[in-house]
Amino acid sequence: MGPLGRSVDIDMNVPPEKTSVRLRVRSPSRLRVRRNVVVKDVLVDCIGMVPADIFCLQDYPAKGTFDVTFSSQELCSAFWKVYQEKKDAEPLSSFTAEPLKEWGPP
């Protein structure tokens, strides 16, 4: 079990901003950040998630955007707590983060 806990079911009736985050690459020169970098370097190593904590990760590499849906509201809240603490240090400083307001492409 990861340090933030684990859940396997997601309630699709919960608004996306309660369970989902949109990460955007800050620098246009780094737009081609790969999905595995976001998972390993950002979500696992920096935030402390385990793969089971991530319900879905949709990447839009040409736009440098990654939509992450966590397995629970609690995990999304845990993401925001760690993000606020570490957002000025690498690797998080390379991204902006915002609540995902609706499902679909950026």
N, C-alpha and C positions, 0 to 999 in steps of 0.2 A: 504494500500500500504506500502511495506517495505521501509526502509530508502534508499535503492539503486535503487528503481524503480521496474518496472515490465513490462514484455513483454510476449506475448504468442506464437508467431510464430518464428521458427528458419529457417534460410536459409541454406539448406543442401549443397549449392554450396560453402559455406564459408569453408576454410580449418579448420580442427579440432583444430589446435593450436590457432585459433582466438576465439573459443567459449568453449574449453574444457581443463580441468586440470586433471592430474593424481596425486592423493595423495597416498603416500606410508608411512606405519608405519615405524618409524626409528628402534625401538627395536624389535628384534625377539621374546622376551618374551611377547610382546603385539600384536602379529600377529592376534589374534582373536578379534580385535576391531570390534564392531558391527556397522552395517549400521546406525541404529538409533542414535548412538553416533556421527557419522560423520555428520549426518544431523542436529541434535539438538545442540550439543556442538560446533561443528566447523562452519558449514555453517550458521546456524540461530543465535545462541548466540554470537559467536565470530566475524564472518564476517558481519552479519547483513542482510542476505538474508531472503526471505520468500519462502515458498514452490513453489510458482508460478514462482520464478526466476530460478528454477532448472528444466531444460527440461528433463534430464535423469541422473540417478545415477546408475552406474553398479559397483557392489562390487565383489571382488575376495578375500573372507575372508581368505582362506588358504595361500594366498600370501601377505595379508595385504595391498591390493591395492584397490583404489576406483577411478573410472573414473567419473568425473562430467562434464556434458555438461550444460552450462547456456543458458537461453532463448535468449540471444543476446550477441553480441561482447562487448557492453558497460558493461554488467554485468560481463563478464569475466575480462575485464579491471579493474572493480571495485574490483573484488576478488583479483587481483594481487596487487593493491594499498594497500588494507588492509593487505594482507599477508605480504608484505614487512615491514609494520609498526609493525606487531604483531608476526612475525615468531619465535622470540626468547622466547616468553612467552607461557605458556600452554593455550589452548590445541594445538596450532599450532606447538609448539616445538617438539611435538611427531610425526610429519609428515614431509616428504619432499614433495615439490610440483614441478611439471614440466609441461610444455605445452604438451598436448596429440598430438603426431605427426601423428597417424593413428588410425582408428577405429579397435577394436578387442582386444582380451585378452592380458594381459601383458606378 
